[in-house]
Amino acid sequence: MSHRIFTTSVASVHPHYVAKVERKGRSVAELHEVIAWLTGFDEAALQRHLAAGTTFEEFFAAADLNPAAALITGSVCGVKVQEVDDPLMKQIRTSTSWSTSWRRAVPWRRCCAAEPRPCGGLLPVDLGLQGAGALVTGGNRGIGRATAAALAAEGAEVVLLGRDEVSLEAAVAETGAVGHVVADTTDDAAVRSAVAAAVAMLDRLDVVVNCAAPRAAAGAPTGLDDLDETDVLSHVDTKVLGYLRVVRAAAPHLRERGGQVVNISGTNARVTGNVGGSIRNIGVVALTKNLADELGPDGVSVVCVHPGLTVTERNAGDAAYAEQAAASNALGVAQTAADVAALVTFLASPLGRVANGAVVTADGGRPGHIWA
């Protein structure tokens, strides 16, 4: 069977490769470096093929394919390249996956340098997120924004959901997300509309990361006499019921091919001293397990993450906060939003689905506590 892509010119697809890697903060030169590693074509040879209108079939027939290409895994349009039977189609999908899946934490130049071939460095770990559609609520700031950037770096197409249009637009530009939707998660109709718009933008939905929550006010009264019931209810409505509303609207789409949900909670679920913080975060734990049991049979995993004190863009210049954050964990290092996002991204991938229903702590190890 001859596929249409076989007779499509490489030059007609090349601009799409460029656009995708530039969204991830990479350059055309880096893209061509990867293509050279894969095919053996230096810059001059690649430009000749682009100018000549060489088809993919002709392109790979002339290529000196890197022997290490057989080790490359990944998904393109939901198809795992390692499971493609047709040799030419496998080469094309491998090229697409390898050329556009920029992962920030991997030493690419050790892997993609023209010499030596085959690669003597490290191949990236494939989390299976290439081409996945992801929705991140609260993606305009903090852990949500860092997670959006991490998912995009893994090849996912990401849409941000939040209440503030201006900060959402800025976050889209900074994270490599493909767009944003505006909604207040206390409004069910707005949530349903926003999720539908996100799915229309992505044409699929595989991942939901719930991170939209009001900031916990430090020093807020928590005793019986001074507790503000309205404030507590507002937190529950936004964080617990808000997460529920988002997943309820997303569930039909997640069930189509299976997927992952990660709910961001917090370590206040495990300590006293902040009644509102404890109630809202333990509520997320209970919600997560109920959703995991209900959606698990449909191939959808649901996990809860408890971040500890975390340095974000909001408090990055606060030395006292960073010192407090470092002192709160056994590692003695202030964890950042990017640290938490790395864990969340793994749990949001197909590799993390085994943690369905689990509560995962991301606090650097709080001394003196044993969690069985």
C-alpha positions, 0 to 999 in steps of 0.5 A, a space after each residue: 500500500 502506497 501512502 500519500 505521505 510517501 510522495 509528499 515533498 519534504 519541503 512542504 512539511 519542513 515548515 511545520 517541523 520548524 514551527 513546532 521546534 520554535 514553539 519549544 524554544 529551539 532553532 532551525 539550526 538545532 532541527 537541522 542538527 537532529 536531521 543530520 544525525 538521523 539521515 547523514 545529510 549535512 546542511 548543504 545536502 538538506 537544502 538541495 533536497 528541499 530546493 529540489 522538492 524531493 519526496 519522502 520516499 526519495 529522501 529516505 532512499 538517499 539517506 544514510 540512516 543512523 543505526 541508532 534510529 532503531 532505538 527511537 520510540 515515540 508516538 506521532 498522531 497516536 501511533 507508536 513509531 516502534 509498532 509501525 510495520 511499513 519500513 518507509 512509514 516507520 522512517 518518516 514517523 521516526 523522523 517526525 518524532 525525533 526531530 520535534 520532541 525537544 526535551 529540555 532535561 536531556 543532553 541532546 548534543 551528546 546524542 545528536 552531534 554529527 560525529 560520532 555516529 552511531 550515537 555514543 551519548 544518551 537517547 531521551 526517555 520517551 514518556 509517550 506524550 508526543 502529540 498528546 492533548 493536554 489541558 492544564 487548569 491554573 496554567 497561567 502561574 506557579 506549578 500549573 505554568 511550569 507543568 504546561 511548559 514541561 508537557 509541551 517540552 515532551 511534545 504534548 499540545 497544551 491548552 491552559 485554563 484560567 480566569 485571567 486573560 492577560 496572564 494566560 496569554 503571557 503564559 501561552 507565549 512562555 510555555 509553548 502551549 498552543 492556546 488558552 481558554 477562560 473559565 472560573 472553575 466554580 461555574 459549571 457551565 463555564 467549565 463545560 464550555 471551556 473544556 469543549 473549546 480546548 478539545 476543539 483546539 486540540 482535536 483530542 484530550 489525553 491529559 488533565 492537570 488540575 492546578 486551579 486553586 486560590 492561594 492559601 493565605 498565610 496566618 489566616 485565623 483557623 480557630 473555632 471562633 475566628 474561622 471564616 466559613 465563607 472563605 473555607 467554602 470558597 476554597 472547597 468550591 474552587 479546588 475540590 468541586 472545581 477539579 470535579 467539574 473539570 474532570 466531569 466535563 473532560 471524562 467523555 473525551 478521556 475515555 475515548 482512548 484512555 488518559 491521565 488526570 493529575 490533581 494538585 493538592 498540598 501537604 496541608 492535607 497531612 497537618 493541622 493548624 490550617 482548617 481550611 487548607 486541610 479540608 480542601 486538600 484532603 478533599 482532593 485526596 478523596 475526590 482523586 480516589 473516587 475518580 480513580 476507581 470510577 474511571 480506571 476501568 475505562 483506561 483513565 488513571 487519576 493521581 493526587 500530588 502533594 507539593 510542599 513549600 515550592 518556589 514559584 515566580 511569585 516568590 522567587 525573589 524572597 530569600 526568607 521563603 526559599 530558606 524556609 522551603 529548604 529547611 522544611 525538607 530532608 534534602 535541604 534544598 528549596 524545591 521549585 515549580 519546575 521540580 514539581 512539574 517534572 514529577 507531575 509530567 511523568 505521572 501525566 504520561 502513560 508510564 505513570 498510569 500504574 500510580 492510579 489512585 495514589 497520593 504522591 508527595 513532592 516535598 523533598 521528604 519532610 523529616 520525622 513523618 512516616 506515611 505507610 
